[in-house]
Amino acid sequence: MPTRRRCLAAAAALLGGAIGRDPWAGPPDEALPFLAEVQTAPAVPTDDWPPSLLVDPDGAPIASGEMWLAQRERIRAAWIEFLSPWEVAEPGNHHRLLAEALAAGCRRRLIRYATEPDEEVDAWLLLPADEAARPKRGWPGAVVFHSTTDQTIDEPAGTAADDAVAIGTWLCQRGFVVLCPRCHLWNTSPAHRLDLPGAVARLAARHPGARGMRKLLHDGIRAVDILLTIDHVDPTAIVAAGHSLGAKEALYLAAFDDRVTGSVFSEGGIGLGFSNWHDPWYLGDAIRAADFQLNHAQLLALTLPRGMLILGGEAGPGAADGDRSWGHVARALEVGRLERDRPRLGLFNHRGGHAIPPPARERMLDWLAGCAGGAGG
């Protein structure tokens, strides 16, 4: 219904705005043929269920999409209040080329751009090598965040297609223009070595009171800004993905910037107790308080009706997601089903530990291609 669509679009304009199409339409059913599979509850029920999102502050049930809009705004405002304060001047959407090469079927460009007026970051920009294959609407775009590694941007932009977490290369080979930015936690060292205390102290001095995730969200939004300046990128087909630390960044970006039409959260620990979300470079100890009311099922609901897939490894060193993640997905699905039978949200438990094994890789790429309108099909 056009009137409702206009209301939804207006409600989504807090931090980022969709360009050129209705962000609430979501990909067509045929673009994500495995939705039923990733929306099947685990055989063994999980106890990790957040409270229902379909109850208003007075305890009344929320039974329609129209009623959900007000709840959605309350949830989003509460999260922004928790993450902020935050004031940053516009740094401009320019980038400088530092180096370029051809590898693994991708034109690799090392670029540098400003995340804040007095802070710059390096990123790999990957472009498909075959210009003749460019779609009429332009290439779909992707922002891919790296995990906790001193390889930083070299990890997702790996030069070999069989690199274990080379998400950027995989997507570029599927016909995406991909931006892989370096996380600010590696920006305090000239050699780009991880310096968590230094990064936390620097953020506190620059933005007193802001949570670490507020900075990561800001930098993710800046990455989308830069990606949209690249020639021949389709502004209506922007996706995001990340593994571990990078998954955390992808979740917040997808929740608060609806230019992102689809995303994949790989082994980031969707529950606040599943991973180190309490660390000061993320959300801090406040999330451990008995009266803390926010949870990540709420953020999953904010990504709807666009597309979010969680990849879980179930068990093994570092594994953060798996069957235990189902409760968060299920709560958000309850919201999505106010609008459609098959919301664009699911959990694929590959049971391969804290990694992206081949079956998960294929699900990730197919999901992102579907959310970008069938790119790379």
C-alpha positions as CSV (number, residue, x, y, z in Angstrom):
1,M,0.0,0.0,0.0
2,P,1.6,3.3,-1.1
3,T,0.6,5.2,2.0
4,R,2.1,2.7,4.4
5,R,5.2,2.4,2.2
6,R,5.7,6.2,2.5
7,C,5.3,5.9,6.3
8,L,7.8,3.1,6.5
9,A,10.4,4.9,4.4
10,A,10.1,8.0,6.6
11,A,10.5,5.8,9.7
12,A,13.7,4.4,8.3
13,A,15.5,7.7,7.7
14,L,17.4,8.0,11.0
15,L,20.9,7.5,9.9
16,G,20.8,6.5,6.2
17,G,18.3,6.7,3.4
18,A,17.7,4.3,0.6
19,I,18.3,5.6,-2.9
20,G,16.3,4.9,-6.0
21,R,13.9,2.2,-4.7
22,D,11.7,1.3,-1.8
23,P,14.0,-0.3,0.8
24,W,11.1,-2.0,2.4
25,A,10.2,-4.1,-0.7
26,G,12.9,-6.7,0.1
27,P,14.2,-9.2,-2.5
28,P,11.7,-11.3,-4.3
29,D,10.9,-14.7,-3.0
30,E,12.6,-16.5,-5.9
31,A,15.9,-14.6,-5.1
32,L,16.2,-16.5,-1.8
33,P,15.0,-20.0,-2.5
34,F,16.4,-21.5,0.7
35,L,14.3,-19.3,3.1
36,A,12.4,-22.3,4.5
37,E,15.6,-24.1,5.3
38,V,17.1,-21.2,7.3
39,Q,13.8,-20.5,9.1
40,T,13.5,-24.0,10.5
41,A,13.9,-24.3,14.3
42,P,16.6,-26.5,15.6
43,A,15.7,-30.0,16.7
44,V,16.7,-29.3,20.3
45,P,14.9,-26.2,21.6
46,T,17.1,-23.4,22.9
47,D,16.5,-21.5,26.1
48,D,18.1,-18.3,24.8
49,W,14.9,-16.4,23.9
50,P,14.8,-12.6,24.4
51,P,11.5,-11.1,25.4
52,S,8.8,-10.7,22.7
53,L,9.2,-7.6,20.6
54,L,5.4,-7.5,20.0
55,V,4.4,-6.0,23.4
56,D,4.1,-2.3,23.7
57,P,5.3,-0.3,26.8
58,D,1.9,-0.7,28.4
59,G,1.9,-4.4,28.0
60,A,-0.6,-4.5,25.1
61,P,0.1,-6.9,22.2
62,I,1.3,-5.5,18.9
63,A,-0.8,-7.3,16.3
64,S,-0.2,-5.4,13.0
65,G,2.5,-3.8,11.0
66,E,1.0,-0.4,11.6
67,M,1.3,-0.9,15.4
68,W,4.9,-2.2,15.0
69,L,6.0,1.1,13.4
70,A,5.7,2.9,16.7
71,Q,7.5,0.1,18.6
72,R,10.2,0.2,16.0
73,E,10.8,3.8,16.6
74,R,11.0,3.3,20.3
75,I,13.5,0.5,19.9
76,R,15.7,2.5,17.5
77,A,15.6,5.6,19.6
78,A,16.6,3.6,22.8
79,W,19.5,2.1,21.0
80,I,20.7,5.4,19.6
81,E,20.4,7.0,23.0
82,F,22.5,4.1,24.5
83,L,25.2,4.3,21.8
84,S,25.5,8.1,21.6
85,P,26.3,11.0,22.1
86,W,27.9,11.6,18.8
87,E,28.6,14.7,16.7
88,V,31.0,14.6,13.7
89,A,31.3,17.1,11.0
90,E,30.9,15.9,7.4
91,P,34.4,14.9,6.1
92,G,33.6,14.8,2.4
93,N,33.3,11.7,0.2
94,H,36.6,11.8,-1.5
95,H,39.3,9.1,-1.6
96,R,42.9,8.8,-2.7
97,L,44.4,6.0,-4.7
98,L,47.5,4.5,-3.1
99,A,48.2,1.4,-5.1
100,E,46.5,-0.9,-7.6
101,A,47.0,-4.4,-9.0
102,L,45.1,-7.3,-10.7
103,A,44.6,-10.5,-8.7
104,A,42.1,-13.3,-8.5
105,G,40.0,-11.8,-11.3
106,C,39.7,-8.5,-9.4
107,R,41.1,-5.0,-10.0
108,R,42.4,-4.3,-6.5
109,R,42.8,-0.6,-5.5
110,L,44.2,0.5,-2.1
111,I,42.5,3.7,-1.2
112,R,42.4,6.1,1.7
113,Y,39.5,8.3,2.8
114,A,38.3,10.3,5.8
115,T,36.0,8.8,8.4
116,E,36.1,12.0,10.4
117,P,37.5,15.4,9.4
118,D,40.8,14.6,11.1
119,E,40.9,10.8,10.7
120,E,41.6,8.7,7.7
121,V,41.4,5.0,7.0
122,D,42.7,2.6,4.3
123,A,40.5,0.2,2.4
124,W,40.8,-2.3,-0.4
125,L,38.4,-1.5,-3.2
126,L,37.8,-4.5,-5.4
127,L,36.3,-4.2,-8.8
128,P,35.3,-7.0,-11.3
129,A,38.0,-7.3,-14.0
130,D,35.5,-7.8,-16.8
131,E,34.0,-4.5,-17.6
132,A,31.9,-6.0,-20.4
133,A,30.0,-8.0,-17.8
134,R,28.7,-4.8,-16.0
135,P,24.9,-4.9,-15.6
136,K,22.9,-2.1,-17.1
137,R,22.0,-0.7,-13.6
138,G,25.6,-0.9,-12.6
139,W,27.5,-3.3,-10.3
140,P,26.0,-4.2,-7.0
141,G,28.1,-3.0,-4.1
142,A,29.3,-4.6,-0.8
143,V,31.0,-3.4,2.3
144,V,32.9,-6.3,3.9
145,F,34.4,-6.0,7.4
146,H,37.4,-7.9,8.6
147,S,37.8,-10.0,11.7
148,T,40.2,-9.5,14.6
149,T,43.5,-10.0,12.8
150,D,46.6,-8.0,12.1
151,Q,46.0,-8.9,8.4
152,T,43.1,-6.5,8.7
153,I,41.9,-5.5,5.1
154,D,44.1,-8.1,3.5
155,E,41.9,-10.9,5.0
156,P,38.6,-10.1,3.2
157,A,40.4,-8.9,0.1
158,G,42.6,-12.1,-0.1
159,T,44.3,-12.7,-3.4
160,A,43.3,-16.3,-3.6
161,A,39.7,-17.5,-4.0
162,D,40.3,-20.3,-1.6
163,D,41.5,-18.0,1.3
164,A,39.5,-19.0,4.3
165,V,37.7,-15.6,4.9
166,A,38.2,-13.8,1.6
167,I,34.6,-12.6,1.5
168,G,35.5,-9.6,-0.5
169,T,37.3,-11.6,-3.3
170,W,34.4,-14.1,-3.4
171,L,31.9,-11.3,-3.9
172,C,34.0,-9.5,-6.5
173,Q,34.2,-12.7,-8.4
174,R,30.4,-12.8,-8.3
175,G,30.2,-9.4,-9.9
176,F,30.2,-7.0,-6.9
177,V,32.2,-3.8,-6.3
178,V,33.5,-4.4,-2.8
179,L,35.0,-2.0,-0.2
180,C,37.0,-3.6,2.6
181,P,37.8,-0.9,5.2
182,R,40.3,-1.1,8.1
183,C,38.7,-1.0,11.5
184,H,39.7,2.0,13.6
185,L,41.0,-0.3,16.4
186,W,44.1,-0.8,14.2
187,N,44.4,2.9,13.4
188,T,46.4,4.0,16.5
189,S,49.6,2.2,15.4
190,P,51.6,3.3,12.4
191,A,52.2,-0.4,11.6
192,H,48.4,-1.1,12.0
193,R,48.8,-3.4,14.9
194,L,45.9,-4.0,17.2
195,D,46.0,-1.6,20.2
196,L,42.8,-1.9,22.1
197,P,43.6,0.2,25.1
198,G,45.0,2.9,22.9
199,A,41.9,2.9,20.6
200,V,39.5,2.9,23.6
201,A,41.4,5.9,25.2
202,R,41.5,7.8,21.9
203,L,37.7,7.3,21.3
204,A,36.9,8.5,24.8
205,A,39.0,11.6,24.3
206,R,37.5,12.4,20.9
207,H,33.9,11.5,21.7
208,P,33.3,11.4,25.5
209,G,30.4,9.1,26.4
210,A,30.1,7.3,23.1
211,R,30.1,3.6,23.1
212,G,32.6,1.7,21.0
213,M,29.9,0.4,18.7
214,R,28.8,4.0,17.9
215,K,32.2,4.6,16.3
216,L,32.1,1.3,14.5
217,L,28.6,2.2,13.2
218,H,29.7,5.6,12.1
219,D,32.7,4.2,10.2
220,G,30.4,1.6,8.5
221,I,28.1,4.3,7.3
222,R,31.1,6.2,6.0
223,A,32.1,3.1,4.1
224,V,28.7,3.0,2.4
225,D,29.1,6.7,1.6
226,I,32.4,6.1,-0.2
227,L,31.2,3.0,-2.0
228,L,28.3,5.0,-3.5
229,T,30.8,7.4,-5.0
230,I,32.4,4.7,-7.1
231,D,31.5,4.8,-10.8
232,H,29.0,2.3,-12.0
233,V,27.9,1.1,-8.5
234,D,24.1,0.5,-8.3
235,P,22.9,2.5,-5.3
236,T,19.8,0.3,-4.9
237,A,21.9,-2.9,-4.4
238,I,24.2,-2.4,-1.5
239,V,25.0,-5.3,0.9
240,A,27.2,-5.8,4.0
241,A,29.0,-8.8,5.5
242,G,31.6,-9.7,8.1
243,H,33.0,-12.5,10.1
244,S,33.5,-12.3,13.9
245,L,34.4,-8.7,14.7
246,G,33.3,-7.9,11.2
247,A,29.9,-9.5,11.7
248,K,29.3,-7.2,14.6
249,E,29.9,-4.2,12.4
250,A,27.7,-5.6,9.7
251,L,24.8,-6.1,12.1
252,Y,24.8,-2.5,13.3
253,L,25.3,-1.1,9.9
254,A,22.3,-3.2,8.5
255,A,20.1,-2.2,11.5
256,F,20.7,1.5,11.2
257,D,21.4,2.3,7.6
258,D,18.7,1.1,5.3
259,R,20.7,1.7,2.2
260,V,21.9,-1.8,3.0
261,T,19.5,-4.1,1.2
262,G,20.9,-7.4,2.7
263,S,23.6,-8.6,5.1
264,V,25.4,-11.6,6.5
265,F,26.4,-11.9,10.1
266,S,29.0,-14.7,10.4
267,E,29.9,-16.0,13.9
268,G,29.7,-12.6,15.6
269,G,27.7,-13.9,18.6
270,I,24.2,-12.6,18.2
271,G,23.3,-12.8,21.9
272,L,24.9,-10.2,24.2
273,G,26.2,-13.1,26.3
274,F,27.5,-15.1,23.3
275,S,30.6,-13.1,22.7
276,N,32.6,-10.2,24.2
277,W,30.0,-7.5,23.6
278,H,30.8,-6.2,27.1
279,D,34.3,-5.1,26.1
280,P,34.7,-1.3,26.0
281,W,35.5,-1.2,22.2
282,Y,31.9,-2.6,21.7
283,L,29.2,-1.9,24.2
284,G,30.8,-1.9,27.7
285,D,29.8,-3.4,31.0
286,A,26.5,-1.6,31.1
287,I,25.0,-4.5,29.1
288,R,25.6,-6.7,32.1
289,A,23.3,-4.8,34.4
290,A,20.3,-6.7,35.6
291,D,17.9,-4.0,34.4
292,F,19.4,-3.6,30.9
293,Q,16.5,-3.9,28.4
294,L,18.1,-3.8,25.0
295,N,19.0,-7.0,23.0
296,H,20.0,-7.9,19.5
297,A,16.7,-9.5,18.5
298,Q,15.6,-5.9,18.4
299,L,18.4,-5.1,15.9
300,L,17.5,-8.1,13.7
301,A,14.0,-6.8,13.6
302,L,15.3,-3.4,12.5
303,T,16.9,-5.0,9.5
304,L,13.5,-6.2,8.2
305,P,12.0,-6.4,5.7
306,R,15.4,-6.2,4.0
307,G,17.6,-9.3,4.4
308,M,19.8,-10.7,7.2
309,L,21.4,-14.2,7.4
310,I,23.2,-15.4,10.5
311,L,25.9,-18.1,10.0
312,G,26.7,-20.2,13.0
313,G,29.5,-22.7,13.7
314,E,27.9,-24.3,16.8
315,A,31.0,-25.5,18.7
316,G,34.7,-25.4,18.9
317,P,37.3,-22.7,19.8
318,G,35.8,-19.3,19.3
319,A,32.4,-20.5,18.0
320,A,29.8,-17.9,18.9
321,D,26.6,-18.7,17.1
322,G,24.6,-21.9,16.4
323,D,21.4,-23.4,17.6
324,R,21.5,-21.1,20.6
325,S,21.1,-18.2,18.2
326,W,17.6,-19.4,17.1
327,G,15.7,-17.5,19.8
328,H,16.9,-14.2,18.6
329,V,16.0,-15.0,15.0
330,A,12.6,-16.4,16.0
331,R,11.7,-13.2,17.9
332,A,12.6,-11.1,14.9
333,L,10.7,-13.4,12.6
334,E,7.6,-12.8,14.7
335,V,7.9,-9.2,13.8
336,G,8.5,-9.9,10.1
337,R,5.5,-12.2,9.9
338,L,3.2,-9.2,10.6
339,E,4.1,-8.2,7.0
340,R,4.9,-11.4,5.1
341,D,4.9,-15.2,5.5
342,R,8.6,-15.5,4.8
343,P,10.6,-12.5,6.2
344,R,14.1,-12.1,4.8
345,L,15.8,-13.5,7.9
346,G,17.3,-16.8,8.8
347,L,20.0,-18.9,10.6
348,F,22.3,-21.3,8.8
349,N,24.1,-23.5,11.3
350,H,26.9,-25.0,9.3
351,R,28.4,-26.6,12.5
352,G,31.9,-25.9,11.2
353,G,33.2,-23.9,14.1
354,H,34.4,-20.3,14.0
355,A,35.0,-20.4,10.3
356,I,33.3,-20.1,6.9
357,P,33.4,-23.6,5.5
358,P,32.3,-24.1,1.8
359,P,28.6,-24.8,2.5
360,A,28.4,-21.6,4.5
361,R,30.3,-19.7,1.8
362,E,27.8,-20.7,-0.8
363,R,24.9,-19.7,1.4
364,M,26.5,-16.4,2.2
365,L,27.1,-15.6,-1.5
366,D,23.7,-16.7,-2.7
367,W,22.0,-14.7,0.1
368,L,23.9,-11.5,-0.7
369,A,23.4,-12.0,-4.4
370,G,19.7,-12.5,-3.9
371,C,19.4,-9.4,-1.7
372,A,21.2,-7.4,-4.4
373,G,18.6,-8.4,-6.9
374,G,20.0,-11.6,-8.1
375,A,23.6,-10.4,-8.8
376,G,26.1,-13.1,-9.8
377,G,23.4,-15.6,-10.6
